[in-house]
Amino acid sequence: MVHGLDTSFLIAAELAEHSGHAAARRILAQLSAAGDLIAIAPQVLAEFLHVVTDQRRLENPLTMDQARRVAQQWWTASDVRQAFPSEAATSQFLMWIQQFSLGRKRLLDTLLSATYHHAGIQSILTTNPADFAVFGVFSCITPEN
């Protein structure tokens, strides 16, 4: 099975100070042991870099170089599949914005959802399952599970 990676889960998995760190690492180990793959979209990496280098959000932010190295490891890992927004995913994104009356704060999650949906991914690793529930096409795995 392939599981789409949300930025929130990536942050939990990579930052020891995150309350869900140990649980996120445990989930990743379990999925890997089962032979499952992780899918990651470029927009997840961009958001990851933005968040983990922000001194206002984190007590111990990463430097841009540290964050870039982590992102590069994920992007090139052998058990990670790269997922890109396609023309169909972009159309789905625009349709979902209208269908669910979503505002500007939901744009990134909606594009990510459309990208993963059109890549055939049905499971999302996230700390915010409510972000994906509205679409009705994903099951979510959270560090709290």
Secondary structure per residue as TSV (DSSP state, phi and psi in degrees):
chain	resnum	aa	ss	phi	psi
A	1	M	-	360.0	149.4
A	2	V	E	-111.3	131.9
A	3	H	E	-115.5	126.0
A	4	G	E	-74.4	137.1
A	5	L	E	-97.5	123.7
A	6	D	-	-91.4	151.5
A	7	T	H	-56.6	-39.5
A	8	S	H	-60.8	-38.8
A	9	F	H	-71.7	-40.3
A	10	L	H	-59.9	-42.5
A	11	I	H	-62.3	-45.5
A	12	A	H	-60.6	-41.2
A	13	A	H	-69.3	-31.1
A	14	E	H	-98.4	-21.2
A	15	L	-	-106.3	113.3
A	16	A	T	-59.9	-26.3
A	17	E	T	-75.7	-11.8
A	18	H	S	-73.0	137.6
A	19	S	T	-63.2	-25.0
A	20	G	T	-97.6	11.8
A	21	H	H	-57.0	-55.4
A	22	A	H	-61.8	-41.9
A	23	A	H	-66.8	-40.6
A	24	A	H	-63.4	-42.2
A	25	R	H	-65.1	-38.7
A	26	R	H	-64.3	-43.1
A	27	I	H	-61.9	-45.9
A	28	L	H	-60.4	-40.6
A	29	A	H	-64.6	-41.6
A	30	Q	H	-63.7	-43.8
A	31	L	H	-64.9	-41.5
A	32	S	H	-63.5	-43.5
A	33	A	H	-62.7	-29.7
A	34	A	T	-82.8	-4.5
A	35	G	T	84.6	10.7
A	36	D	-	-74.3	159.0
A	37	L	E	-114.0	161.3
A	38	I	E	-113.5	137.5
A	39	A	E	-107.4	141.8
A	40	I	E	-138.2	135.7
A	41	A	-	-100.9	150.7
A	42	P	H	-55.4	-34.1
A	43	Q	H	-65.6	-25.6
A	44	V	H	-65.7	-42.7
A	45	L	H	-64.9	-40.9
A	46	A	H	-62.9	-44.9
A	47	E	H	-66.9	-38.4
A	48	F	H	-57.9	-49.8
A	49	L	H	-59.2	-41.4
A	50	H	H	-62.2	-45.3
A	51	V	H	-76.5	-48.7
A	52	V	H	-74.8	-7.2
A	53	T	T	-103.9	4.4
A	54	D	-	-88.6	111.7
A	55	Q	T	-65.0	-24.0
A	56	R	T	-76.6	-24.1
A	57	R	T	-95.1	-29.7
A	58	L	-	-125.5	143.8
A	59	E	S	-69.8	-37.8
A	60	N	S	-126.6	72.5
A	61	P	-	-67.4	155.9
A	62	L	-	-80.7	154.6
A	63	T	-	-73.6	162.9
A	64	M	H	-60.7	-37.6
A	65	D	H	-67.5	-42.0
A	66	Q	H	-61.1	-46.0
A	67	A	H	-64.1	-41.8
A	68	R	H	-62.1	-39.9
A	69	R	H	-64.6	-41.4
A	70	V	H	-62.3	-47.4
A	71	A	H	-59.9	-41.9
A	72	Q	H	-63.4	-39.7
A	73	Q	H	-61.9	-43.6
A	74	W	H	-65.0	-45.6
A	75	W	H	-61.8	-33.1
A	76	T	H	-105.5	3.9
A	77	A	-	-63.8	144.3
A	78	S	T	-68.0	-24.3
A	79	D	T	-99.5	18.3
A	80	V	E	-116.4	130.6
A	81	R	E	-101.5	132.4
A	82	Q	E	-83.7	133.1
A	83	A	-	-122.1	128.7
A	84	F	-	-117.6	145.3
A	85	P	-	-65.0	126.5
A	86	S	-	-100.9	177.2
A	87	E	H	-61.1	-42.4
A	88	A	H	-65.5	-39.5
A	89	A	H	-65.3	-38.4
A	90	T	H	-65.6	-40.5
A	91	S	H	-63.6	-41.3
A	92	Q	H	-62.1	-43.4
A	93	F	H	-54.7	-50.0
A	94	L	H	-66.1	-37.6
A	95	M	H	-66.3	-44.8
A	96	W	H	-63.9	-36.8
A	97	I	H	-56.4	-45.5
A	98	Q	H	-73.0	-48.8
A	99	Q	H	-57.6	-41.5
A	100	F	T	-103.3	9.7
A	101	S	T	50.2	51.5
A	102	L	-	-88.8	143.2
A	103	G	-	-99.5	-171.5
A	104	R	G	-62.2	-27.1
A	105	K	G	-76.5	-7.6
A	106	R	G	-106.8	3.5
A	107	L	H	-62.7	-49.4
A	108	L	H	-64.1	-44.6
A	109	D	H	-65.8	-34.8
A	110	T	H	-70.6	-42.6
A	111	L	H	-64.3	-41.1
A	112	L	H	-62.4	-43.7
A	113	S	H	-60.9	-45.0
A	114	A	H	-64.6	-39.4
A	115	T	H	-61.2	-49.5
A	116	Y	H	-67.6	-40.7
A	117	H	H	-59.2	-44.7
A	118	H	H	-76.6	-11.3
A	119	A	T	-90.8	2.8
A	120	G	T	82.1	15.7
A	121	I	-	-88.7	132.1
A	122	Q	-	-117.4	-2.9
A	123	S	E	-128.3	134.2
A	124	I	E	-120.4	133.8
A	125	L	E	-92.3	116.5
A	126	T	-	-153.6	159.7
A	127	T	S	-100.6	-3.1
A	128	N	-	-127.0	71.7
A	129	P	T	-61.7	-25.7
A	130	A	H	-62.2	-27.6
A	131	D	H	-63.0	-25.0
A	132	F	H	-110.2	-13.8
A	133	A	H	-62.4	-37.0
A	134	V	T	-57.7	-28.9
A	135	F	T	-79.8	-22.4
A	136	G	S	67.7	20.9
A	137	V	S	-123.6	0.9
A	138	F	-	-125.4	148.1
A	139	S	E	-100.1	148.8
A	140	C	E	-117.5	139.6
A	141	I	E	-113.3	123.7
A	142	T	-	-119.7	157.1
A	143	P	T	-61.9	-15.7
A	144	E	T	-83.8	-13.0
A	145	N	-	-67.8	360.0
